[in-house]
Amino acid sequence: MLFAPFVPDAHGSSIDAVVRPAVAADLDACAALSQDRNGGERDAWFGRLAVDLDDPEAHLVVAEVDGVVAGHATARWLSFDAELARNIEDGWYLTGLLVDPAHRRRGLGGRLVEARLDWLGSRAEQVWYFANGRNAASIVLHEQFGFREVRRDFDVPGVAFGKGGGVLCVRDQSGSGSIG
């Protein structure tokens, strides 16, 4: 399953973890988690994550439990080709939140969201996020951080949402309560 089943009342006990910026030595573990969840070639995931690590307009973070990477996520600037994208804004996005199934429901996802929002604090007045509309666990998690749905009628080049379509959400970080 691509995303966690939504079980709103299922909460495990909090787990002792370190959430920190990723380093090159984390890429193998991050690529393995991505391959396990999404399929594809591990080398392709490694390369994609290495780009995030090296890009000054991206911030790859990891959650480490007992010295082992148990999750990762990225914040990055995304620009969209106007001929391929539809109804989606260029801007700062939270992307690729992934937690090892053995450690879900223990607060790691929230800590990964928080770490990226902290990094984006002085960089962005708005932060965007999109997910499959059936990924209720992710949607509810992001709502807890002030994200609100903007639309479901949009296209992201290279992303197929499948059943459920996509949901595009935004968080206003300026405190004004309005978005552009």
Order of alpha helices (4+ residues) and beta strands (2+ residues): beta-alpha-alpha-beta-beta-beta-alpha-beta-alpha-beta-beta
